[in-house]
Amino acid sequence: MSLSHRTKMIPLPVLEEYCISPDHGFLDGRLPLTRLTSKKYTRWEDIVAQLPSLLQDGSQVRSAIDELEVLALDESILGDVRELRRAYSVLGFMAHAYVWATERPRDVLPECVAGPLLHAADILGVPPLATYSSLVLWNFKVADVCEQPESGCLDLENITTINTFTGTVDESWFYLVSVRFEKIGSSCLNHGLQILRAIRDGDDKAVTDGLNKLAAAIERLSRALMEMETKCEPSVFYFKIRPFLAGWTNMSHLGLPQGVKYGAEGQYQIFSGGSNAQSSLIQTLDILLGVKHSANAAHSSKANQKVNYLDEMKKYMPRQHREFLYHLASVCNISEYVSANASNEPLQKAYGHCIAMLQRFRDNHIQIVTKYIILPSNSKQENSNKKGVLSPIEPNTKAADSSGPKTASCKTIGTGGTKLMPFLKQCRDETIATGEAKKENKN
C-alpha cells in the first residue's frame, strides 16, 4: 500500500481530542489555575509564591521545603486536569529551587516533593521536573478578568506569569514570549489540517493557498520570538534565571553525576531541564513540512551514543500532545504531495516559502541563543581568565558566587542537556536541506 493511500485511510486528528484548542493551540482552551483550590496545599502555594525572596538565601528555601508535611495528591487534584497541571507546576518549581538553591546542588529531593511530583508526572505523561509545559503552557494568567482566553486576552500586554524563581520582569517575559508564540501558532495547526483536507479532496488551489497562509503564520512566529529582546536582558537571563532551569542531564561537572534521587529511598534519575525543544508546536511544523532531523552523538548524555534529541524531547510533552504528533505524522503527506506535483509552480513556490520562513525562524533562534547564552558565557570566561581562575563554563569548576547556583557549561550545554549551538545549527541546516531536495526533484 502506498504512503499516499495509507494516509488517506487514517482519519485526520481532531485537535480537541488531544486537549488542543483551535484558537489557542497547545495552551488549551481554558486558562491555567493560578492556585490549587484545596487549602490542604496552601503551604505548597505559599512557598512557590515566595521563591524570589527565599532564594536570596538558598538555605532558606531548602529549610522551608524540608519542613513540609508529606502529602499525597487527593481527589480534588486527580479528578481535574487543571488541578493536576497546577500541582505539577508547583512541585516542579520547588524541585528546581531545592536542587539549584546554592552553588552546591542537592542531589536528593525530599519525599514531600518527590512523592507527589512523581505521581502527578506519571498521570500527565511527563518527567518529574520543571518542563516547558509547567513553566510556559500552565504558568500564565490574564491581567484583566477573563473567564476564557478569548481573542485579545493573550496579547503580551495582557498576560503575566503565575510563578517565577527570581521575581524579575525578565523571567516573566522569557516565559510569556513563549505563551504568545504558542497562541500565534494555533493558526499553524489549523492551516496544516486544512492543507491535509485539501490534499484528500484533490484541491490543488486550496493546498497552495493553505501553504501560503502557513508561511505567513510561521513568519509571525519568527517576529514573536524576537520580542524576547524588549524586556529580557541577556545578562539577567544568563546569570540569574537560566541556572534554575537546568535539569539533571550532563550536569556531572556541577555536582550531579548520577542525576537527582527522588526521595531518600528512591532512585537516581536523569532528566533534561525546560527547553523550547519541548514545544509541540515546533515539532508540528517539522512534521507538516516533512523536515527530518537525524540522530547525533553530540546530543547524547552517553558517550558515542547517537540520539535524536527532538524525538527525546517528545517524552517531555504532555501525553496527549505527544500522541497528537504521532497521529499527525501518520497522516501527513504534504511533502510527498509537493514532490508529486513538481510542475505546479504556485504550489512549489508556496511550499518553498514555508521552508524559507522556517529557516528564518531557526536563524532567529540561533541569534537569540547567541545573544542570551554564547556572548554572556564568553564574557564570563574572559573575566575569569583575567583573574587567573577557571571559568564556570569549564568542567569541575567551583563557582565564584556562593549566593546562588553555579552556571552550567552554558557555552555548549543547554538547559535541556544538549550541546546547544551544534544542535540548533543542525536543525537549521536540515531545514535548508529539505527545501534544496525539493528544488532538485523539480529540476
QUIVENVEN-V904391 format. One record per backbone hydrogen bond with DSSP energy under -1.0 kcal/mol. NH is the residue of the N-H (numbers start at 1). CO is the residue of the C=O. If there is no record, write none. Layout:
nh=<NH,NH>
co=<CO,CO>
This chain:
nh=<6,7,8,9,17,18,19,20,21,25,27,28,41,42,45,46,47,48,49,50,54,55,56,57,60,62,63,64,65,66,67,68,77,78,79,80,84,85,86,87,88,89,90,91,92,93,94,95,96,97,98,99,100,106,109,113,114,115,117,118,119,120,121,122,123,124,125,126,129,135,136,137,138,139,141,143,150,153,158,160,162,172,173,174,175,176,177,179,180,181,182,183,184,185,186,187,189,190,191,192,193,194,195,196,197,198,199,200,201,203,204,207,208,209,210,211,212,213,214,215,216,217,218,219,220,221,222,223,224,225,226,227,228,229,230,232,237,238,239,240,241,242,244,245,247,248,254,255,256,260,261,262,263,263,266,269,273,278,279,283,284,285,286,287,288,289,291,296,299,300,305,307,312,313,315,316,317,319,322,323,324,325,326,327,328,329,330,331,332,337,338,339,340,344,345,348,349,350,351,352,353,354,355,356,357,358,359,360,361,362,363,364,365,366,367,368,369,370,371,372,373,374,375,377,378,379,380,381,382,383,384,385,386,387,388,389,394,410,412,413,414,417,420,423,424,425,426,427,428,429,430,431,432,433,434,435,436,437,438,439,440,441,442,443>
co=<2,3,4,5,14,15,16,15,25,21,24,25,38,39,41,42,43,44,45,46,50,51,53,54,57,58,59,60,61,62,63,65,74,74,75,77,80,81,82,83,84,85,86,87,88,89,90,91,92,93,94,95,96,99,261,110,110,111,113,114,115,116,117,118,119,120,121,121,127,131,132,132,133,136,160,158,148,150,155,141,139,168,169,170,171,172,173,175,176,177,178,179,180,181,183,184,185,186,187,188,189,190,191,192,193,194,195,196,197,198,202,203,204,205,206,207,208,209,210,211,212,213,214,215,216,217,218,219,220,221,222,224,225,226,227,228,233,234,235,236,236,237,241,242,415,271,251,252,251,269,107,267,109,261,263,260,415,275,276,279,280,281,282,283,284,285,286,307,296,297,302,296,308,309,312,313,314,124,318,319,320,321,322,323,324,325,326,328,328,333,334,335,336,341,343,344,345,346,347,348,349,350,351,352,353,354,355,356,357,358,359,360,361,362,363,364,365,366,367,368,369,369,370,373,374,375,376,377,378,379,380,381,382,383,385,384,391,408,409,409,418,414,412,419,420,421,422,423,424,425,426,427,428,429,430,431,432,433,434,435,436,437,438,439>
